[in-house]
Structure formats: C-alpha cells, structure tokens
Amino acid sequence: MRLKELRTERGISLRTLSKICGISSSYLSELEKGKYEATESKIIRLALALGVSTDELLGFNEIVKNIRSNLK
C-alpha cells in the first residue's frame, strides 16, 4: 500500500488524514508500517480522502505498468 507516500506527497499529516477519513492516527501509522492490513471499507475511505483510486492507493497501477513494460 502506498499510503505514506501518497499522504506525504500531499503534505497531509497522520492526524489530519485521521480526521478526514475517521480512522485513528495510531491505526494509520501501523498501516503505513505494514503491521496491519486495511479492510475494503478503510481502503475506500483512505482513497477518497487522498483523492486517488483504490488501485493507485494499493499500488496496482505500478504493477500493471511494470507488467506492460516487461511484455514489450
């Protein structure tokens, strides 16, 4: 998950993101460290709060891009 990368690119603190999406900042911190796996509903809330697709949040866009470049 690209949570920390996307959050910092946008200059959003954990506390602010927590308030926007209704997920505790401690839980978000653990998600960023890879200690937890987010539920589908949390992934959707985070993507909406960050203004990205769920695919982008989960890093699927990069995976598809790499696969396409390897197929050429």
C-alpha positions as CSV (number, residue, x, y, z in Angstrom):
1,M,0.0,0.0,0.0
2,R,1.3,3.5,-0.9
3,L,-0.4,5.2,2.0
4,K,2.6,7.1,3.4
5,E,4.0,8.0,0.0
6,L,0.6,9.5,-1.2
7,R,0.0,11.2,2.2
8,T,3.4,12.9,2.3
9,E,3.2,13.9,-1.4
10,R,0.0,15.8,-0.5
11,G,1.5,17.3,2.7
12,I,-1.1,15.7,4.9
13,S,-0.3,14.8,8.5
14,L,-1.4,11.5,10.0
15,R,-3.6,13.5,12.4
16,T,-5.3,15.4,9.5
17,L,-5.9,12.2,7.5
18,S,-7.3,10.6,10.6
19,K,-9.8,13.4,11.0
20,I,-10.8,13.4,7.3
21,C,-11.4,9.6,7.0
22,G,-12.4,8.8,10.5
23,I,-9.6,6.3,11.2
24,S,-7.4,6.6,14.2
25,S,-3.9,8.1,13.6
26,S,-2.3,5.2,15.5
27,Y,-4.1,2.7,13.2
28,L,-2.9,4.7,10.1
29,S,0.6,4.7,11.4
30,E,0.5,0.9,11.8
31,L,-0.9,0.6,8.3
32,E,2.0,2.7,6.9
33,K,4.5,0.4,8.7
34,G,2.8,-2.7,7.2
35,K,1.7,-4.1,10.6
36,Y,-2.0,-4.2,9.7
37,E,-3.9,-4.9,6.5
38,A,-6.7,-2.5,5.8
39,T,-10.3,-3.6,5.3
40,E,-12.0,-2.9,2.0
41,S,-14.1,-0.1,3.6
42,K,-10.9,1.6,5.1
43,I,-9.1,1.4,1.7
44,I,-12.1,3.1,0.1
45,R,-12.2,5.8,2.8
46,L,-8.4,6.4,2.5
47,A,-8.5,6.6,-1.3
48,L,-11.4,9.1,-1.2
49,A,-9.6,11.2,1.5
50,L,-6.4,11.2,-0.6
51,G,-8.1,11.9,-3.9
52,V,-6.8,8.7,-5.6
53,S,-8.3,5.5,-6.9
54,T,-8.1,2.4,-4.7
55,D,-5.8,0.9,-7.4
56,E,-3.4,3.7,-7.0
57,L,-3.5,3.5,-3.2
58,L,-2.8,-0.2,-3.3
59,G,0.0,0.2,-5.9
60,F,-1.8,-1.7,-8.7
61,N,-1.1,1.0,-11.2
62,E,2.6,0.4,-10.8
63,I,2.3,-3.3,-11.0
64,V,0.3,-3.1,-14.3
65,K,2.8,-0.6,-15.7
66,N,5.7,-2.9,-14.9
67,I,4.0,-5.9,-16.4
68,R,3.2,-4.0,-19.6
69,S,6.8,-2.8,-20.0
70,N,8.0,-6.4,-19.5
71,L,5.7,-7.6,-22.2
72,K,7.2,-5.3,-24.8
